[in-house]
Structure formats: structure tokens, C-alpha cells
Amino acid sequence: MNDTFKYLVHNSEDEAWGMYLNVAGIASVPLGADYPPKGHPRGYNFSWENGRILQEYQLNYITEGEGVLETSDGEYEIKEGSVILIRPNQWHRYKPLKYRGWKEHYLGFNGNFAQNIFEVYGLSSDVPIIHIGFEDPVLHLFQDIFNVISLEKPGYQQICSGLVIQILGIIVGIQKNINSSNSRVETVIQKACLLIRENLDKNLNIEQIAEGLNVSYSLFRSSFKKYTGLSPNQYHLSLRIQHAIYLLNNTDLSIKEISFNLGFCSIFYFSKVFKEKTRQNPSCYRQKRKE
């Protein structure tokens, strides 16, 4: 893709959607060139001396070159394959090294859904740079965004927001893998997940599972939650309720039989857990499905 950028407008409907795109661009900054390149609106342009504060989220994927980023929290090295993530109202400045230059692919976006993604997954909260390496799918998504905004057909903001979410999804996935980079522990968790899935009808002893997989219980439990987002017991319980929903929808088994088949100690406890997970008891759930 050649160097280009485009600033976009949005309306109240786009805001209600939850995410909208303000700008998308690609630039190759050669060795020794001034940064940022000329031609950007006043609110986006900045000098190294003053930096800038934006009222939007910014994502900048550096596919070639090196540089430096500074925020009010510190200074960070930017390497080839890095993604810079900036929050609204966050003072910052960044630039390529004079003797290296860089190639950047950047997006500016906003909305409640964008805010939720950044808050839930802690994007840029600690270190505003995530190294993802060369990710061809991300570059394809940038190309798709430019194909859409070049025409600006009705609904283009909604299409672009979906593409931005895909990019963020790839970044979050890579970040999770980085945080779970211990291959042995990852293998242990994968084996444990399979073991739990194969024993939905039993009350499992998680400490015994950890012992059987030759890992300490404390490490197993913390790693399991980091990997799946749930504790081992909650993971097991959630799968049992998912299977109970399937049985309620697709069989004529009584609620008592379903409770027994899934290893719950009593129908009362099964109903209590089911309601906690679905906000309705099993009989009401089945009845509503039939209506």
C-alpha cells in the first residue's frame, strides 16, 4: 500500500453503534526525515518539544524501522513489529530514529465499545507498546479498511469498526499468548481443560488434577485463570451448565435426571447454580424455550 491517510466524519448513529473511525493512514518515513510528515490537521500534528494529547484511541503498527515513545509514565523503545496504543487524553510523543526511519500503519478511533475493550484487557495501561511481530492478517485488515473508506458508502463506519475490532482481537490474542509463554505450563493447562471437559459428570478435586499433572496447585490455579479467564472450579461449573442447557433444549430428560447425569449433589444445588449462571431456574428456562 502506498502512503496515504484519510480523516473521517461520524454521526450520532455511529456513536450509538459503540465504535467509529476518525482517521486511518499509512506512511513510510525515510532516514533523516522530519516527523510527523506534513499535511495533517492541527489537532493531529505535533512537535517533539510539545508532544500532543488526542481525544481518541490511537493504534500505530510499526512494520519497519525503530523509534522511541514517551508518555507521562516513561520512555519506551519501539521496535519493528511493535504496536503503539494510546488512550484519549494521554500525553505522548513518538518518532522514528533518524538513522532508521520506519513504516507505520495507524488508526484513530473512539466510542464506548473501544473504551470497554481497552479497559477490560488493560491495553496500554502498563506499557503502551505490544510487540506482535509481522502479522500479515493485520496488514490485510488495514487494506480492507482503506478499501471501505475510499468509497464511504452508507454503513462504512460500522464495517470499519468491525475491522478495527478484528485487529484489536489479534493483538489481545497475541498478548495473552505472550503472558502465557511458558510452554510447559500452557501444555499442562490444555491437558487440564481436556480432562475437565471429559468429566462433566463428576465433582473434581482440582488439587488432585494439579498433582496428577506434576505441577504445584498454586501455580496451576493462577496459570489456569490467566489462560482461560476462570478458576478451574468455575471453568468446570460453566461447562456443566452449558451442557445442562443443551440437554434442556434437545432432550426430554427431567430436570432431576439432568442434575443426576451432571453429577450435582442435589436438584436444589443444580437449580441454584443454574439460576446464578442464567438468571432463571431450569424449569422456567425450558418452558420459555418451548413458548
C-alpha positions as CSV (number, residue, x, y, z in Angstrom):
1,M,0.0,0.0,0.0
2,N,1.2,3.5,-0.9
3,D,1.5,6.3,1.7
4,T,-1.9,7.8,2.3
5,F,-4.2,9.0,5.1
6,K,-7.9,9.9,5.4
7,Y,-9.8,11.7,8.1
8,L,-13.4,10.7,8.5
9,V,-16.7,12.1,9.9
10,H,-19.2,10.3,12.1
11,N,-22.7,11.0,13.3
12,S,-24.9,10.2,16.3
13,E,-25.8,6.8,14.9
14,D,-22.2,5.9,14.6
15,E,-21.6,6.9,18.2
16,A,-24.6,4.8,19.3
17,W,-23.0,1.8,17.5
18,G,-20.2,1.9,20.0
19,M,-17.2,2.5,17.8
20,Y,-16.3,4.8,15.0
21,L,-13.2,5.6,12.9
22,N,-11.7,9.1,12.8
23,V,-8.5,8.5,10.8
24,A,-6.6,5.8,9.0
25,G,-3.2,6.2,7.4
26,I,0.0,4.6,6.2
27,A,3.3,6.3,6.0
28,S,6.9,5.4,5.1
29,V,9.3,7.8,7.0
30,P,12.8,7.7,5.3
31,L,16.1,8.1,7.2
32,G,16.6,11.6,8.5
33,A,13.1,12.8,7.6
34,D,11.1,15.1,9.9
35,Y,8.3,13.5,11.9
36,P,5.4,13.6,11.7
37,P,5.0,14.1,7.9
38,K,3.3,17.3,6.8
39,G,-0.3,17.6,5.8
40,H,-2.1,16.5,9.0
41,P,-4.8,18.7,10.7
42,R,-3.7,20.9,13.6
43,G,-5.1,18.6,16.3
44,Y,-3.1,15.6,15.0
45,N,0.2,17.3,14.1
46,F,2.7,17.9,16.8
47,S,6.3,18.9,17.6
48,W,8.6,16.8,19.6
49,E,9.1,19.6,22.1
50,N,5.4,19.8,23.0
51,G,4.1,16.3,22.2
52,R,0.3,16.1,21.9
53,I,-2.9,15.0,23.6
54,L,-5.7,13.4,21.5
55,Q,-9.4,12.9,22.3
56,E,-9.4,9.4,20.8
57,Y,-7.7,6.0,20.9
58,Q,-4.7,5.6,18.5
59,L,-3.2,2.3,17.2
60,N,0.1,2.6,15.3
61,Y,1.6,-0.6,13.9
62,I,5.3,-0.2,13.0
63,T,6.2,-2.8,10.4
64,E,9.7,-1.5,9.6
65,G,12.3,0.5,11.5
66,E,12.7,1.6,15.1
67,G,11.9,4.6,17.2
68,V,11.1,5.9,20.7
69,L,7.8,6.7,22.5
70,E,7.4,8.9,25.5
71,T,4.3,9.3,27.7
72,S,3.9,10.9,31.1
73,D,4.7,7.4,32.6
74,G,8.0,6.9,30.9
75,E,10.1,6.3,27.8
76,Y,9.7,3.1,25.6
77,E,11.7,1.6,22.8
78,I,9.8,0.9,19.6
79,K,11.0,-2.0,17.5
80,E,9.9,-3.4,14.2
81,G,6.7,-5.3,14.7
82,S,5.6,-3.1,17.6
83,V,2.0,-1.7,18.1
84,I,1.7,1.6,19.9
85,L,-1.5,2.0,21.8
86,I,-2.6,5.5,23.0
87,R,-5.6,6.4,25.1
88,P,-7.7,9.6,25.0
89,N,-6.2,12.5,27.0
90,Q,-2.8,10.7,27.3
91,W,0.1,13.0,26.6
92,H,2.6,11.4,24.3
93,R,5.1,11.8,21.6
94,Y,6.9,9.3,19.4
95,K,9.2,9.3,16.4
96,P,11.4,7.0,14.4
97,L,15.2,7.0,14.9
98,K,16.8,9.3,12.4
99,Y,19.2,6.6,11.2
100,R,16.5,4.0,10.8
101,G,13.2,5.6,9.8
102,W,10.0,3.5,9.9
103,K,6.8,2.4,8.2
104,E,3.6,2.9,10.1
105,H,0.0,1.8,9.8
106,Y,-2.2,3.8,12.1
107,L,-5.8,4.2,13.2
108,G,-7.6,6.8,15.3
109,F,-11.0,5.7,16.7
110,N,-13.4,6.2,19.6
111,G,-16.6,5.0,21.2
112,N,-17.9,3.2,24.2
113,F,-17.1,-0.2,22.8
114,A,-13.5,0.8,22.2
115,Q,-13.3,2.1,25.8
116,N,-14.6,-1.2,27.1
117,I,-12.0,-3.2,25.1
118,F,-9.1,-1.1,26.4
119,E,-10.4,-1.2,30.0
120,V,-11.2,-4.9,30.1
121,Y,-8.0,-6.1,28.5
122,G,-5.7,-3.4,30.0
123,L,-4.5,-2.3,26.7
124,S,-1.8,0.4,27.1
125,S,-2.5,0.6,30.9
126,D,1.0,-0.5,31.9
127,V,3.3,-0.4,28.8
128,P,1.7,1.2,25.8
129,I,3.6,-1.0,23.4
130,I,2.8,-4.6,22.4
131,H,5.2,-6.5,20.2
132,I,3.3,-8.7,17.7
133,G,6.0,-9.1,15.1
134,F,5.0,-9.4,11.4
135,E,1.2,-10.2,11.3
136,D,0.0,-10.5,7.7
137,P,-3.7,-10.7,8.8
138,V,-3.4,-7.3,10.4
139,L,-2.0,-5.7,7.2
140,H,-4.8,-7.3,5.2
141,L,-7.3,-5.8,7.6
142,F,-5.7,-2.3,7.1
143,Q,-6.1,-2.8,3.4
144,D,-9.8,-3.8,3.9
145,I,-10.3,-0.6,5.9
146,F,-8.8,1.5,3.1
147,N,-10.9,-0.2,0.5
148,V,-14.0,0.6,2.5
149,I,-13.2,4.3,3.4
150,S,-12.2,5.1,-0.2
151,L,-15.8,4.7,-1.2
152,E,-17.5,5.9,2.0
153,K,-20.7,4.1,1.2
154,P,-23.6,4.1,3.7
155,G,-22.7,2.0,6.7
156,Y,-18.9,2.3,6.1
157,Q,-18.3,3.3,9.7
158,Q,-20.0,0.1,11.0
159,I,-17.9,-2.0,8.6
160,C,-14.7,-0.3,9.6
161,S,-15.5,-0.6,13.3
162,G,-15.8,-4.4,12.8
163,L,-12.4,-4.5,11.1
164,V,-10.8,-2.4,13.9
165,I,-12.2,-4.9,16.4
166,Q,-10.6,-7.8,14.5
167,I,-7.3,-6.0,14.7
168,L,-7.7,-5.5,18.4
169,G,-8.7,-9.1,18.8
170,I,-5.5,-10.3,17.1
171,I,-3.4,-8.0,19.4
172,V,-5.2,-9.2,22.5
173,G,-4.8,-12.8,21.5
174,I,-1.0,-12.3,20.9
175,Q,-0.8,-10.5,24.2
176,K,-2.4,-13.4,26.0
177,N,0.0,-15.9,24.4
178,I,2.9,-13.7,25.5
179,N,1.6,-13.7,29.0
180,S,1.3,-17.5,28.9
181,S,4.6,-18.1,27.1
182,N,5.7,-20.9,29.4
183,S,5.1,-23.8,27.0
184,R,5.2,-26.4,29.7
185,V,2.5,-24.7,31.8
186,E,0.5,-24.0,28.7
187,T,0.5,-27.7,27.8
188,V,-0.5,-28.6,31.4
189,I,-3.5,-26.2,31.2
190,Q,-4.5,-27.6,27.8
191,K,-4.4,-31.1,29.3
192,A,-6.4,-29.9,32.3
193,C,-9.1,-28.3,30.1
194,L,-9.5,-31.6,28.2
195,L,-9.6,-33.6,31.4
196,I,-12.3,-31.3,32.9
197,R,-14.4,-31.5,29.7
198,E,-14.2,-35.3,29.8
199,N,-15.5,-35.3,33.4
200,L,-18.5,-33.0,33.4
201,D,-20.5,-35.7,35.3
202,K,-18.1,-35.8,38.3
203,N,-17.1,-33.5,41.2
204,L,-13.5,-32.9,40.5
205,N,-10.7,-32.4,43.0
206,I,-8.6,-29.7,41.4
207,E,-5.6,-30.2,43.7
208,Q,-5.5,-33.9,42.6
209,I,-5.6,-32.8,39.0
210,A,-2.7,-30.5,39.5
211,E,-0.8,-33.3,41.4
212,G,-1.5,-35.7,38.5
213,L,-0.1,-33.2,36.0
214,N,3.1,-32.7,38.2
215,V,2.6,-29.0,38.9
216,S,2.0,-27.2,42.1
217,Y,-1.6,-26.3,42.9
218,S,-0.9,-22.6,43.4
219,L,0.9,-22.3,40.0
220,F,-1.7,-24.4,38.3
221,R,-4.6,-22.4,39.6
222,S,-3.1,-19.0,38.8
223,S,-1.9,-20.1,35.4
224,F,-5.3,-21.7,34.6
225,K,-7.1,-18.4,35.4
226,K,-4.7,-16.4,33.3
227,Y,-5.1,-18.8,30.4
228,T,-8.9,-19.3,30.5
229,G,-10.2,-16.2,32.5
230,L,-11.8,-18.6,35.0
231,S,-10.7,-20.6,38.0
232,P,-10.6,-24.4,37.4
233,N,-13.7,-24.9,39.5
234,Q,-15.6,-22.1,37.7
235,Y,-14.5,-23.4,34.3
236,H,-15.8,-26.9,35.3
237,L,-19.1,-25.5,36.6
238,S,-19.6,-23.3,33.5
239,L,-19.1,-26.3,31.2
240,R,-21.6,-28.3,33.2
241,I,-24.2,-25.6,33.0
242,Q,-23.6,-25.2,29.2
243,H,-24.2,-29.0,28.9
244,A,-27.3,-28.7,31.0
245,I,-28.7,-26.0,28.7
246,Y,-28.0,-28.4,25.7
247,L,-29.9,-31.2,27.5
248,L,-32.8,-28.9,28.4
249,N,-33.1,-27.8,24.8
250,N,-32.5,-31.1,23.0
251,T,-33.8,-33.9,25.2
252,D,-36.9,-34.9,27.2
253,L,-34.8,-35.7,30.3
254,S,-36.3,-34.4,33.5
255,I,-34.5,-31.7,35.5
256,K,-33.8,-34.3,38.1
257,E,-32.2,-36.6,35.6
258,I,-30.1,-33.8,34.1
259,S,-28.9,-32.9,37.6
260,F,-28.0,-36.5,38.3
261,N,-26.3,-37.0,34.9
262,L,-24.1,-34.0,35.5
263,G,-23.1,-35.1,39.0
264,F,-24.7,-32.4,41.1
265,C,-25.3,-33.5,44.7
266,S,-28.9,-32.4,44.6
267,I,-31.5,-30.9,42.3
268,F,-31.7,-27.9,44.7
269,Y,-28.0,-27.2,44.2
270,F,-28.2,-27.7,40.5
271,S,-31.2,-25.2,40.2
272,K,-29.3,-22.7,42.4
273,V,-26.2,-22.8,40.2
274,F,-28.2,-22.8,37.0
275,K,-30.0,-19.6,38.1
276,E,-26.8,-17.9,39.1
277,K,-25.4,-18.5,35.6
278,T,-28.5,-17.9,33.5
279,R,-30.7,-15.7,35.8
280,Q,-33.6,-18.2,35.6
281,N,-34.2,-21.7,37.1
282,P,-34.1,-24.8,34.8
283,S,-37.9,-25.3,34.6
284,C,-38.5,-21.6,33.6
285,Y,-35.7,-21.8,31.1
286,R,-37.2,-24.9,29.5
287,Q,-40.7,-23.5,29.5
288,K,-39.6,-20.3,27.8
289,R,-37.8,-22.2,25.1
290,K,-41.0,-24.1,24.3
291,E,-43.1,-20.9,24.0
